[in-house]
């Protein structure tokens, strides 16, 4: 089955955006700088919710869903690669979203974004991998939909993908990047500055998965 969205879709987030118990999709379209919302029918088919959302930035590359303002409804966060910004869309709980607020990405060309509680305060935070500044930026959430200024951590060359997990089993979330140009991965252990580079599995690693 094929479902139409915007131009050049590059990333998908899954969540129940209209609270009907059925998984929905949010799709980032890199060429037309939009997000398409497809509401699930529960039978494997989807219906496109119009109009598409504007990301307020250029070349959106990655999307994640989470409750960033603590109202119990899923919101969306999008990394805009060419404008080096993050767009956050508060959810209305019916499949629609409010216009995006924009935050600095803490580096150049954010290409991968994850949402998790990195400081253990019960509020969702954001982390982005910035391709051309070779860093990961962490934006701590205030629980009301806003985020503190990015805190930057250096990684390898051209970090292309980002994953979060407790890699040293201390219950605190760490971060890992796949570094395309330096042919390695970087692991950022929670509460420690910088990172530890590990040998890559081959040339130009492009993705990592914490599952």
Backbone as JSON Lines, residues from 0, in Angstrom:
{"i":0,"aa":"X","n":[0.84,-1.19,0.0],"ca":[0.0,0.0,0.0],"c":[0.88,1.24,0.0]}
{"i":1,"aa":"X","n":[0.47,2.24,-0.71],"ca":[1.22,3.48,-0.84],"c":[0.34,4.66,-0.44]}
{"i":2,"aa":"X","n":[0.9,5.58,0.33],"ca":[0.17,6.75,0.79],"c":[0.97,8.0,0.44]}
{"i":3,"aa":"X","n":[0.31,8.96,-0.16],"ca":[0.98,10.18,-0.6],"c":[1.25,11.12,0.57]}
{"i":4,"aa":"X","n":[2.45,11.72,0.56],"ca":[2.81,12.75,1.54],"c":[3.44,13.91,0.77]}
{"i":5,"aa":"X","n":[4.34,14.67,1.42],"ca":[5.01,15.77,0.74],"c":[6.15,15.28,-0.12]}
{"i":6,"aa":"X","n":[7.03,16.23,-0.49],"ca":[8.13,15.93,-1.4],"c":[9.38,15.53,-0.63]}
{"i":7,"aa":"X","n":[9.96,14.42,-1.02],"ca":[11.18,13.87,-0.43],"c":[11.04,13.58,1.07]}
{"i":8,"aa":"X","n":[10.15,12.66,1.44],"ca":[10.05,12.26,2.85],"c":[11.31,11.54,3.29]}
{"i":9,"aa":"X","n":[11.82,11.88,4.51],"ca":[13.1,11.33,4.95],"c":[13.06,10.73,6.36]}
{"i":10,"aa":"X","n":[12.01,11.0,7.12],"ca":[11.99,10.52,8.5],"c":[10.53,10.4,8.97]}
{"i":11,"aa":"X","n":[10.27,9.42,9.86],"ca":[8.92,9.15,10.34],"c":[8.92,9.01,11.85]}
{"i":12,"aa":"X","n":[7.91,9.58,12.49],"ca":[7.64,9.34,13.92],"c":[6.28,8.67,14.04]}
{"i":13,"aa":"X","n":[6.16,7.75,14.99],"ca":[4.92,7.01,15.21],"c":[4.35,7.38,16.57]}
{"i":14,"aa":"X","n":[3.04,7.6,16.64],"ca":[2.38,7.89,17.91],"c":[0.88,7.96,17.71]}
{"i":15,"aa":"X","n":[0.14,7.91,18.81],"ca":[-1.31,8.05,18.73],"c":[-1.65,9.53,18.9]}
{"i":16,"aa":"X","n":[-1.64,10.26,17.8],"ca":[-1.76,11.71,17.86],"c":[-3.19,12.19,18.11]}
{"i":17,"aa":"X","n":[-4.19,11.37,17.81],"ca":[-5.58,11.77,18.05],"c":[-6.26,10.96,19.14]}
{"i":18,"aa":"X","n":[-5.48,10.17,19.88],"ca":[-5.95,9.46,21.08],"c":[-7.13,8.51,20.81]}
{"i":19,"aa":"X","n":[-7.09,7.84,19.65],"ca":[-8.13,6.87,19.36],"c":[-7.65,5.43,19.53]}
{"i":20,"aa":"X","n":[-6.42,5.28,20.07],"ca":[-5.88,3.95,20.29],"c":[-5.26,3.31,19.06]}
{"i":21,"aa":"X","n":[-5.13,4.08,17.97],"ca":[-4.56,3.55,16.73],"c":[-3.29,4.34,16.39]}
{"i":22,"aa":"X","n":[-2.22,3.65,16.0],"ca":[-0.97,4.35,15.68],"c":[-1.13,5.25,14.46]}
{"i":23,"aa":"X","n":[-0.57,6.46,14.56],"ca":[-0.55,7.42,13.47],"c":[0.89,7.67,13.05]}
{"i":24,"aa":"X","n":[1.08,8.41,11.97],"ca":[2.41,8.71,11.44],"c":[2.59,10.21,11.25]}
{"i":25,"aa":"X","n":[3.79,10.68,11.55],"ca":[4.21,12.05,11.22],"c":[5.44,11.93,10.34]}
{"i":26,"aa":"X","n":[5.39,12.49,9.15],"ca":[6.42,12.3,8.13],"c":[7.06,13.64,7.79]}
{"i":27,"aa":"X","n":[8.39,13.69,7.88],"ca":[9.15,14.89,7.52],"c":[9.44,14.87,6.02]}
{"i":28,"aa":"X","n":[9.09,15.97,5.36],"ca":[9.33,16.11,3.92],"c":[10.43,17.16,3.7]}
{"i":29,"aa":"X","n":[11.62,16.69,3.3],"ca":[12.79,17.56,3.3],"c":[12.76,18.62,2.21]}
{"i":30,"aa":"X","n":[12.14,18.32,1.07],"ca":[12.19,19.27,-0.04],"c":[11.23,20.45,0.14]}
{"i":31,"aa":"X","n":[10.03,20.18,0.66],"ca":[9.06,21.28,0.81],"c":[8.94,21.78,2.25]}
{"i":32,"aa":"X","n":[9.85,21.32,3.14],"ca":[9.94,21.85,4.51],"c":[8.63,21.72,5.28]}
{"i":33,"aa":"X","n":[8.06,20.53,5.22],"ca":[6.78,20.3,5.88],"c":[6.78,18.98,6.64]}
{"i":34,"aa":"X","n":[5.73,18.81,7.45],"ca":[5.44,17.54,8.11],"c":[4.03,17.12,7.71]}
{"i":35,"aa":"X","n":[3.9,15.9,7.21],"ca":[2.6,15.34,6.87],"c":[2.12,14.44,8.01]}
{"i":36,"aa":"X","n":[0.85,14.59,8.39],"ca":[0.24,13.77,9.44],"c":[-0.72,12.78,8.78]}
{"i":37,"aa":"X","n":[-0.48,11.49,9.02],"ca":[-1.36,10.44,8.52],"c":[-1.99,9.74,9.71]}
{"i":38,"aa":"X","n":[-3.3,9.85,9.85],"ca":[-4.02,9.22,10.95],"c":[-4.35,7.78,10.6]}
{"i":39,"aa":"X","n":[-4.04,6.88,11.52],"ca":[-4.27,5.46,11.27],"c":[-5.72,5.07,11.42]}
{"i":40,"aa":"X","n":[-6.16,4.15,10.55],"ca":[-7.52,3.62,10.62],"c":[-7.61,2.33,11.41]}
{"i":41,"aa":"X","n":[-6.44,1.82,11.84],"ca":[-6.43,0.59,12.63],"c":[-6.41,-0.67,11.81]}
{"i":42,"aa":"X","n":[-6.42,-0.55,10.48],"ca":[-6.39,-1.72,9.61],"c":[-5.18,-1.72,8.68]}
{"i":43,"aa":"X","n":[-4.2,-0.88,9.01],"ca":[-3.01,-0.76,8.18],"c":[-3.1,0.33,7.14]}
{"i":44,"aa":"X","n":[-4.24,1.0,7.07],"ca":[-4.39,2.13,6.15],"c":[-4.37,3.43,6.93]}
{"i":45,"aa":"X","n":[-4.13,4.52,6.19],"ca":[-4.01,5.84,6.81],"c":[-4.74,6.87,5.96]}
{"i":46,"aa":"X","n":[-5.16,7.95,6.62],"ca":[-5.75,9.07,5.91],"c":[-4.93,10.32,6.19]}
{"i":47,"aa":"X","n":[-4.64,11.06,5.13],"ca":[-3.79,12.24,5.24],"c":[-4.58,13.39,5.82]}
{"i":48,"aa":"X","n":[-4.01,14.01,6.86],"ca":[-4.63,15.16,7.48],"c":[-4.05,16.42,6.85]}
{"i":49,"aa":"X","n":[-4.89,17.22,6.23],"ca":[-4.42,18.43,5.54],"c":[-4.77,19.67,6.36]}
{"i":50,"aa":"X","n":[-3.97,20.75,6.23],"ca":[-2.76,20.86,5.4],"c":[-1.54,20.35,6.13]}
{"i":51,"aa":"X","n":[-0.41,20.21,5.4],"ca":[0.85,19.84,6.03],"c":[1.33,20.96,6.95]}
{"i":52,"aa":"X","n":[2.16,20.59,7.93],"ca":[2.71,21.56,8.88],"c":[3.99,22.15,8.34]}
{"i":53,"aa":"X","n":[4.17,23.45,8.5],"ca":[5.42,24.11,8.11],"c":[6.43,23.98,9.24]}
{"i":54,"aa":"X","n":[7.66,23.61,8.89],"ca":[8.71,23.42,9.9],"c":[9.44,24.72,10.26]}
{"i":55,"aa":"X","n":[9.1,25.81,9.63],"ca":[9.77,27.1,9.9],"c":[11.28,27.01,9.7]}
{"i":56,"aa":"X","n":[11.72,26.14,8.81],"ca":[13.15,25.98,8.56],"c":[13.38,25.27,7.26]}
{"i":57,"aa":"X","n":[14.65,25.05,6.93],"ca":[15.02,24.47,5.64],"c":[15.55,23.05,5.8]}
{"i":58,"aa":"X","n":[15.13,22.18,4.88],"ca":[15.63,20.81,4.79],"c":[15.47,20.03,6.1]}
{"i":59,"aa":"X","n":[14.24,19.89,6.61],"ca":[14.04,19.08,7.81],"c":[14.5,17.65,7.56]}
{"i":60,"aa":"X","n":[15.18,17.07,8.55],"ca":[15.85,15.79,8.31],"c":[15.46,14.68,9.27]}
{"i":61,"aa":"X","n":[14.91,15.03,10.43],"ca":[14.62,14.01,11.44],"c":[13.48,14.5,12.32]}
{"i":62,"aa":"X","n":[12.66,13.56,12.83],"ca":[11.5,13.92,13.63],"c":[11.35,12.94,14.79]}
{"i":63,"aa":"X","n":[10.81,13.44,15.91],"ca":[10.56,12.61,17.08],"c":[9.29,13.1,17.75]}
{"i":64,"aa":"X","n":[8.57,12.19,18.39],"ca":[7.33,12.53,19.1],"c":[7.53,12.37,20.6]}
{"i":65,"aa":"X","n":[6.87,13.23,21.38],"ca":[6.94,13.14,22.84],"c":[6.08,14.23,23.46]}
{"i":66,"aa":"X","n":[5.78,14.07,24.73],"ca":[4.99,15.08,25.44],"c":[5.95,16.08,26.07]}
{"i":67,"aa":"X","n":[6.23,17.16,25.37],"ca":[7.23,18.13,25.82],"c":[6.68,19.19,26.76]}
{"i":68,"aa":"X","n":[5.36,19.39,26.77],"ca":[4.79,20.44,27.63],"c":[3.97,19.89,28.79]}
{"i":69,"aa":"X","n":[3.99,18.57,28.99],"ca":[3.37,17.97,30.16],"c":[1.86,17.99,30.2]}
{"i":70,"aa":"X","n":[1.2,18.11,29.04],"ca":[-0.27,18.14,29.04],"c":[-0.88,16.79,28.71]}
{"i":71,"aa":"X","n":[-0.04,15.76,28.59],"ca":[-0.54,14.43,28.3],"c":[-0.8,14.16,26.83]}
{"i":72,"aa":"X","n":[-0.48,15.13,25.96],"ca":[-0.7,15.0,24.52],"c":[0.64,14.95,23.81]}
{"i":73,"aa":"X","n":[0.71,14.17,22.73],"ca":[1.97,14.04,22.0],"c":[2.26,15.29,21.17]}
{"i":74,"aa":"X","n":[3.49,15.75,21.27],"ca":[3.99,16.85,20.47],"c":[5.02,16.29,19.49]}
{"i":75,"aa":"X","n":[5.53,17.15,18.62],"ca":[6.54,16.76,17.64],"c":[7.73,17.71,17.7]}
{"i":76,"aa":"X","n":[8.92,17.17,17.47],"ca":[10.13,17.98,17.35],"c":[10.85,17.58,16.07]}
{"i":77,"aa":"X","n":[11.26,18.57,15.3],"ca":[11.87,18.34,13.99],"c":[13.21,19.06,13.93]}
{"i":78,"aa":"X","n":[14.24,18.36,13.42],"ca":[15.54,18.97,13.18],"c":[15.58,19.51,11.76]}
{"i":79,"aa":"X","n":[15.79,20.83,11.63],"ca":[15.92,21.49,10.32],"c":[17.39,21.62,9.98]}
{"i":80,"aa":"X","n":[17.86,20.8,9.04],"ca":[19.29,20.69,8.79],"c":[19.9,21.99,8.27]}
{"i":81,"aa":"X","n":[19.34,22.56,7.22],"ca":[20.0,23.69,6.58],"c":[19.81,25.0,7.33]}
{"i":82,"aa":"X","n":[18.82,25.09,8.21],"ca":[18.65,26.3,9.01],"c":[19.18,26.13,10.43]}
{"i":83,"aa":"X","n":[19.75,24.94,10.72],"ca":[20.37,24.67,12.03],"c":[19.43,25.03,13.17]}
{"i":84,"aa":"X","n":[18.2,24.53,13.08],"ca":[17.19,24.84,14.08],"c":[16.35,23.62,14.4]}
{"i":85,"aa":"X","n":[15.6,23.72,15.49],"ca":[14.66,22.67,15.89],"c":[13.28,23.3,15.97]}
{"i":86,"aa":"X","n":[12.31,22.67,15.32],"ca":[10.92,23.13,15.36],"c":[10.13,22.2,16.27]}
{"i":87,"aa":"X","n":[9.4,22.77,17.22],"ca":[8.59,21.99,18.16],"c":[7.13,22.34,17.95]}
{"i":88,"aa":"X","n":[6.31,21.32,17.66],"ca":[4.88,21.49,17.42],"c":[4.09,20.95,18.6]}
{"i":89,"aa":"X","n":[3.41,21.79,19.39],"ca":[2.53,21.28,20.45],"c":[1.32,20.58,19.85]}
{"i":90,"aa":"X","n":[1.0,19.41,20.37],"ca":[-0.15,18.66,19.88],"c":[-1.44,19.08,20.54]}
{"i":91,"aa":"X","n":[-2.54,19.02,19.77],"ca":[-3.86,19.35,20.28],"c":[-4.64,18.13,20.76]}
{"i":92,"aa":"X","n":[-4.12,16.93,20.48],"ca":[-4.78,15.72,20.93],"c":[-5.83,15.18,19.98]}
{"i":93,"aa":"X","n":[-6.06,15.87,18.86],"ca":[-7.03,15.41,17.87],"c":[-6.38,15.13,16.53]}
{"i":94,"aa":"X","n":[-5.05,15.04,16.52],"ca":[-4.31,14.83,15.28],"c":[-3.78,16.1,14.67]}
{"i":95,"aa":"X","n":[-4.22,17.25,15.18],"ca":[-3.71,18.53,14.69],"c":[-2.64,19.05,15.66]}
{"i":96,"aa":"X","n":[-1.86,20.02,15.16],"ca":[-0.76,20.57,15.94],"c":[-0.75,22.09,15.8]}
{"i":97,"aa":"X","n":[-0.29,22.75,16.85],"ca":[-0.15,24.19,16.82],"c":[1.09,24.58,16.02]}
{"i":98,"aa":"X","n":[1.16,25.83,15.56],"ca":[2.36,26.27,14.82],"c":[3.63,26.05,15.63]}
{"i":99,"aa":"X","n":[4.71,25.81,14.93],"ca":[5.96,25.45,15.58],"c":[6.63,26.64,16.25]}
{"i":100,"aa":"X","n":[7.27,26.36,17.38],"ca":[8.23,27.28,17.97],"c":[9.62,26.8,17.57]}
{"i":101,"aa":"X","n":[10.55,27.74,17.41],"ca":[11.86,27.41,16.87],"c":[12.94,27.59,17.93]}
{"i":102,"aa":"X","n":[13.88,26.64,17.97],"ca":[14.98,26.66,18.93],"c":[16.29,26.44,18.19]}
{"i":103,"aa":"X","n":[17.35,27.04,18.69],"ca":[18.68,26.83,18.1],"c":[19.13,25.39,18.32]}
{"i":104,"aa":"X","n":[19.77,24.82,17.31],"ca":[20.2,23.43,17.37],"c":[21.54,23.24,18.05]}
{"i":105,"aa":"X","n":[22.24,24.31,18.37],"ca":[23.51,24.19,19.05],"c":[24.66,23.77,18.17]}
{"i":106,"aa":"X","n":[24.47,23.84,16.88],"ca":[25.51,23.46,15.94],"c":[25.0,23.59,14.52]}
{"i":107,"aa":"X","n":[25.84,23.18,13.56],"ca":[25.5,23.3,12.15],"c":[25.0,21.98,11.57]}
{"i":108,"aa":"X","n":[23.88,22.06,10.89],"ca":[23.29,20.95,10.13],"c":[22.86,19.8,11.04]}
{"i":109,"aa":"X","n":[21.84,20.01,11.89],"ca":[21.3,18.92,12.69],"c":[20.6,17.9,11.79]}
{"i":110,"aa":"X","n":[21.0,16.64,11.9],"ca":[20.48,15.62,11.0],"c":[19.78,14.47,11.73]}
{"i":111,"aa":"X","n":[19.91,14.41,13.04],"ca":[19.26,13.33,13.79],"c":[18.85,13.87,15.15]}
{"i":112,"aa":"X","n":[17.66,13.51,15.62],"ca":[17.14,14.03,16.87],"c":[16.53,12.9,17.69]}
{"i":113,"aa":"X","n":[16.74,12.94,19.0],"ca":[16.12,11.98,19.92],"c":[15.53,12.74,21.09]}
{"i":114,"aa":"X","n":[14.5,12.17,21.71],"ca":[13.86,12.74,22.88],"c":[13.94,11.75,24.03]}
{"i":115,"aa":"X","n":[14.38,12.22,25.2],"ca":[14.48,11.37,26.39],"c":[14.71,12.28,27.6]}
{"i":116,"aa":"X","n":[14.6,11.71,28.79],"ca":[14.87,12.47,30.02],"c":[16.33,12.26,30.38]}
{"i":117,"aa":"X","n":[17.19,13.17,29.93],"ca":[18.62,12.99,30.11],"c":[19.13,13.41,31.48]}
{"i":118,"aa":"X","n":[18.41,14.27,32.19],"ca":[18.89,14.71,33.51],"c":[18.05,14.18,34.65]}
{"i":119,"aa":"X","n":[17.13,13.27,34.38],"ca":[16.4,12.59,35.43],"c":[15.42,13.43,36.21]}
{"i":120,"aa":"X","n":[14.92,14.52,35.61],"ca":[13.97,15.37,36.32],"c":[12.52,15.09,35.95]}
{"i":121,"aa":"X","n":[12.29,14.03,35.16],"ca":[10.94,13.67,34.77],"c":[10.4,14.44,33.6]}
{"i":122,"aa":"X","n":[11.24,15.26,32.97],"ca":[10.81,16.07,31.83],"c":[11.59,15.64,30.59]}
{"i":123,"aa":"X","n":[10.92,15.63,29.45],"ca":[11.58,15.22,28.22],"c":[12.55,16.3,27.74]}
{"i":124,"aa":"X","n":[13.73,15.84,27.33],"ca":[14.75,16.7,26.76],"c":[14.97,16.3,25.29]}
{"i":125,"aa":"X","n":[15.77,17.07,24.59],"ca":[16.11,16.77,23.2],"c":[17.63,16.7,23.05]}
{"i":126,"aa":"X","n":[18.07,15.83,22.15],"ca":[19.47,15.79,21.75],"c":[19.52,15.7,20.24]}
{"i":127,"aa":"X","n":[20.45,16.45,19.64],"ca":[20.59,16.45,18.19],"c":[22.04,16.23,17.8]}
{"i":128,"aa":"X","n":[22.24,15.51,16.71],"ca":[23.57,15.34,16.13],"c":[23.74,16.38,15.04]}
{"i":129,"aa":"X","n":[24.76,17.22,15.18],"ca":[25.03,18.29,14.23],"c":[26.16,17.9,13.29]}
{"i":130,"aa":"X","n":[25.81,17.64,12.04],"ca":[26.72,17.03,11.08],"c":[27.98,17.85,10.83]}
{"i":131,"aa":"X","n":[27.83,19.13,10.57],"ca":[28.98,19.92,10.13],"c":[29.73,20.63,11.25]}
{"i":132,"aa":"X","n":[29.26,20.53,12.48],"ca":[30.03,21.06,13.6],"c":[30.56,19.94,14.49]}
{"i":133,"aa":"X","n":[30.33,18.7,14.09],"ca":[30.89,17.53,14.78],"c":[30.59,17.55,16.28]}
{"i":134,"aa":"X","n":[29.32,17.77,16.6],"ca":[28.95,17.78,18.01],"c":[27.53,17.28,18.2]}
{"i":135,"aa":"X","n":[27.25,16.93,19.44],"ca":[25.89,16.63,19.87],"c":[25.46,17.75,20.81]}
{"i":136,"aa":"X","n":[24.27,18.28,20.6],"ca":[23.73,19.32,21.48],"c":[22.57,18.74,22.27]}
{"i":137,"aa":"X","n":[22.57,18.99,23.57],"ca":[21.49,18.55,24.45],"c":[20.71,19.78,24.91]}
{"i":138,"aa":"X","n":[19.4,19.76,24.69],"ca":[18.52,20.85,25.11],"c":[17.61,20.32,26.2]}
{"i":139,"aa":"X","n":[17.81,20.79,27.42],"ca":[17.01,20.32,28.55],"c":[15.64,20.99,28.52]}
{"i":140,"aa":"X","n":[14.58,20.17,28.67],"ca":[13.23,20.69,28.65],"c":[12.8,21.21,30.01]}
{"i":141,"aa":"X","n":[11.94,22.24,30.0],"ca":[11.43,22.78,31.26],"c":[10.08,22.17,31.66]}
{"i":142,"aa":"X","n":[9.59,21.23,30.86],"ca":[8.32,20.57,31.16],"c":[7.11,21.35,30.71]}
{"i":143,"aa":"X","n":[7.31,22.55,30.15],"ca":[6.2,23.38,29.69],"c":[6.29,23.68,28.19]}
{"i":144,"aa":"X","n":[7.15,22.94,27.5],"ca":[7.27,23.09,26.06],"c":[8.44,23.94,25.62]}
{"i":145,"aa":"X","n":[9.16,24.53,26.55],"ca":[10.35,25.32,26.22],"c":[11.61,24.52,26.58]}
{"i":146,"aa":"X","n":[12.74,24.99,26.06],"ca":[13.99,24.28,26.27],"c":[15.09,25.28,26.62]}
{"i":147,"aa":"X","n":[16.02,24.83,27.48],"ca":[17.15,25.65,27.85],"c":[18.15,25.71,26.69]}
{"i":148,"aa":"X","n":[19.09,26.61,26.76],"ca":[20.1,26.75,25.72],"c":[20.86,25.44,25.53]}
{"i":149,"aa":"X","n":[21.24,25.13,24.3],"ca":[21.93,23.86,24.04],"c":[23.27,23.77,24.76]}
{"i":150,"aa":"X","n":[23.57,22.56,25.23],"ca":[24.9,22.25,25.78],"c":[25.58,21.3,24.81]}
{"i":151,"aa":"X","n":[26.78,21.65,24.36],"ca":[27.42,20.94,23.26],"c":[28.49,19.97,23.74]}
{"i":152,"aa":"X","n":[28.58,18.83,23.03],"ca":[29.56,17.8,23.32],"c":[30.2,17.37,22.0]}
{"i":153,"aa":"X","n":[31.52,17.37,21.96],"ca":[32.22,17.0,20.74],"c":[32.18,15.5,20.48]}
{"i":154,"aa":"X","n":[32.05,15.14,19.19],"ca":[32.07,13.74,18.77],"c":[32.97,13.63,17.54]}
{"i":155,"aa":"X","n":[32.86,12.54,16.79],"ca":[33.67,12.34,15.6],"c":[33.21,13.19,14.44]}
{"i":156,"aa":"X","n":[33.79,12.92,13.27],"ca":[33.53,13.74,12.09],"c":[32.24,13.31,11.39]}
{"i":157,"aa":"X","n":[31.38,14.3,11.15],"ca":[30.1,14.12,10.46],"c":[29.19,13.12,11.19]}
{"i":158,"aa":"X","n":[28.81,13.41,12.43],"ca":[27.86,12.53,13.12],"c":[26.53,12.49,12.37]}
{"i":159,"aa":"X","n":[26.15,11.32,11.9],"ca":[25.02,11.18,10.98],"c":[23.78,10.64,11.65]}
{"i":160,"aa":"X","n":[23.95,9.92,12.75],"ca":[22.81,9.32,13.44],"c":[23.08,9.29,14.93]}
{"i":161,"aa":"X","n":[22.0,9.35,15.71],"ca":[22.11,9.49,17.16],"c":[21.19,8.48,17.83]}
{"i":162,"aa":"X","n":[21.67,7.87,18.91],"ca":[20.86,6.93,19.68],"c":[21.11,7.15,21.17]}
{"i":163,"aa":"X","n":[20.11,6.83,21.99],"ca":[20.21,7.0,23.45],"c":[19.92,5.69,24.14]}
{"i":164,"aa":"X","n":[20.74,5.36,25.16],"ca":[20.54,4.16,25.98],"c":[21.5,4.25,27.16]}
{"i":165,"aa":"X","n":[21.27,3.44,28.2],"ca":[22.17,3.37,29.34],"c":[23.26,2.34,29.02]}
{"i":166,"aa":"X","n":[24.28,2.78,28.3],"ca":[25.28,1.85,27.8],"c":[26.16,1.26,28.91]}
{"i":167,"aa":"X","n":[26.34,1.99,30.02],"ca":[27.17,1.45,31.11],"c":[26.32,0.95,32.27]}
{"i":168,"aa":"X","n":[25.02,0.75,32.02],"ca":[24.1,0.1,32.95],"c":[23.99,0.81,34.3]}
{"i":169,"aa":"X","n":[24.15,2.15,34.3],"ca":[24.02,2.89,35.55],"c":[22.65,3.57,35.66]}
{"i":170,"aa":"X","n":[21.73,3.24,34.73],"ca":[20.36,3.76,34.66],"c":[20.28,5.17,34.11]}
{"i":171,"aa":"X","n":[21.41,5.81,33.83],"ca":[21.42,7.13,33.23],"c":[21.61,7.01,31.73]}
{"i":172,"aa":"X","n":[20.85,7.8,30.97],"ca":[20.89,7.69,29.52],"c":[22.16,8.31,28.95]}
{"i":173,"aa":"X","n":[22.85,7.54,28.13],"ca":[24.02,7.98,27.41],"c":[23.63,8.2,25.94]}
{"i":174,"aa":"X","n":[24.56,8.69,25.15],"ca":[24.31,8.94,23.74],"c":[25.41,8.33,22.88]}
{"i":175,"aa":"X","n":[25.05,7.9,21.69],"ca":[26.02,7.37,20.74],"c":[25.74,7.94,19.36]}
{"i":176,"aa":"X","n":[26.8,8.28,18.65],"ca":[26.67,8.77,17.28],"c":[27.42,7.86,16.32]}
{"i":177,"aa":"X","n":[26.86,7.71,15.12],"ca":[27.57,7.07,14.01],"c":[28.21,8.18,13.19]}
{"i":178,"aa":"X","n":[29.54,8.18,13.12],"ca":[30.28,9.27,12.5],"c":[30.72,8.87,11.1]}
{"i":179,"aa":"X","n":[30.09,9.48,10.11],"ca":[30.25,9.05,8.72],"c":[31.67,9.25,8.19]}
{"i":180,"aa":"X","n":[32.29,10.39,8.47],"ca":[33.58,10.68,7.87],"c":[34.76,10.1,8.64]}
{"i":181,"aa":"X","n":[34.7,10.07,9.96],"ca":[35.82,9.53,10.74],"c":[35.73,8.02,10.9]}
{"i":182,"aa":"X","n":[34.69,7.42,10.35],"ca":[34.54,5.96,10.31],"c":[34.64,5.35,11.71]}
{"i":183,"aa":"X","n":[33.87,5.93,12.65],"ca":[33.83,5.39,14.0],"c":[32.52,5.79,14.65]}
{"i":184,"aa":"X","n":[32.34,5.37,15.88],"ca":[31.21,5.85,16.66],"c":[31.76,6.55,17.89]}
{"i":185,"aa":"X","n":[30.98,7.49,18.41],"ca":[31.33,8.17,19.65],"c":[30.28,7.87,20.69]}
{"i":186,"aa":"X","n":[30.72,7.59,21.91],"ca":[29.81,7.33,23.02],"c":[29.99,8.43,24.05]}
{"i":187,"aa":"X","n":[28.89,9.1,24.39],"ca":[28.88,10.16,25.39],"c":[28.23,9.61,26.66]}
{"i":188,"aa":"X","n":[29.04,9.39,27.69],"ca":[28.54,8.85,28.94],"c":[27.91,9.98,29.76]}
{"i":189,"aa":"X","n":[26.75,9.74,30.32],"ca":[26.01,10.77,31.04],"c":[26.83,11.36,32.18]}
{"i":190,"aa":"X","n":[26.79,12.7,32.29],"ca":[27.45,13.47,33.34],"c":[28.96,13.51,33.17]}
{"i":191,"aa":"X","n":[29.43,13.16,31.98],"ca":[30.86,13.3,31.69],"c":[31.01,14.14,30.44]}
{"i":192,"aa":"X","n":[31.95,15.07,30.47],"ca":[32.17,15.93,29.31],"c":[32.81,15.14,28.18]}
{"i":193,"aa":"X","n":[32.45,15.53,26.96],"ca":[33.07,14.92,25.8],"c":[32.59,13.51,25.57]}
{"i":194,"aa":"X","n":[33.38,12.72,24.85],"ca":[32.96,11.37,24.53],"c":[34.14,10.45,24.37]}
{"i":195,"aa":"X","n":[33.83,9.21,24.06],"ca":[34.87,8.2,23.86],"c":[34.65,7.59,22.48]}
{"i":196,"aa":"X","n":[35.62,7.72,21.6],"ca":[35.49,7.19,20.24],"c":[35.8,5.71,20.23]}
{"i":197,"aa":"X","n":[34.97,4.95,19.56],"ca":[35.16,3.51,19.41],"c":[35.35,3.18,17.94]}
{"i":198,"aa":"X","n":[36.08,2.11,17.62],"ca":[36.28,1.76,16.21],"c":[34.96,1.52,15.5]}
{"i":199,"aa":"X","n":[34.87,2.0,14.27],"ca":[33.67,1.75,13.48],"c":[33.68,0.36,12.89]}
{"i":200,"aa":"X","n":[32.51,-0.08,12.43],"ca":[32.39,-1.41,11.86],"c":[32.76,-1.43,10.38]}
{"i":201,"aa":"X","n":[32.95,-0.27,9.78],"ca":[33.27,-0.19,8.36],"c":[33.3,1.26,7.93]}
{"i":202,"aa":"X","n":[33.32,1.5,6.64],"ca":[33.39,2.85,6.12],"c":[32.03,3.53,6.16]}
{"i":203,"aa":"X","n":[32.01,4.8,6.52],"ca":[30.85,5.66,6.5],"c":[29.65,5.08,7.25]}
{"i":204,"aa":"X","n":[29.76,4.81,8.56],"ca":[28.59,4.38,9.31],"c":[27.54,5.47,9.31]}
{"i":205,"aa":"X","n":[26.26,5.1,9.15],"ca":[25.21,6.1,8.97],"c":[24.05,5.95,9.93]}
{"i":206,"aa":"X","n":[23.98,4.88,10.71],"ca":[22.84,4.72,11.57],"c":[23.2,3.9,12.79]}
{"i":207,"aa":"X","n":[22.51,4.19,13.92],"ca":[22.64,3.39,15.13],"c":[21.26,3.22,15.72]}
{"i":208,"aa":"X","n":[21.07,2.15,16.5],"ca":[19.75,1.84,17.04],"c":[19.93,1.36,18.45]}
{"i":209,"aa":"X","n":[19.16,1.95,19.4],"ca":[19.32,1.57,20.8],"c":[18.38,0.46,21.21]}
{"i":210,"aa":"X","n":[17.58,-0.08,20.26],"ca":[16.63,-1.11,20.63],"c":[17.32,-2.46,20.76]}
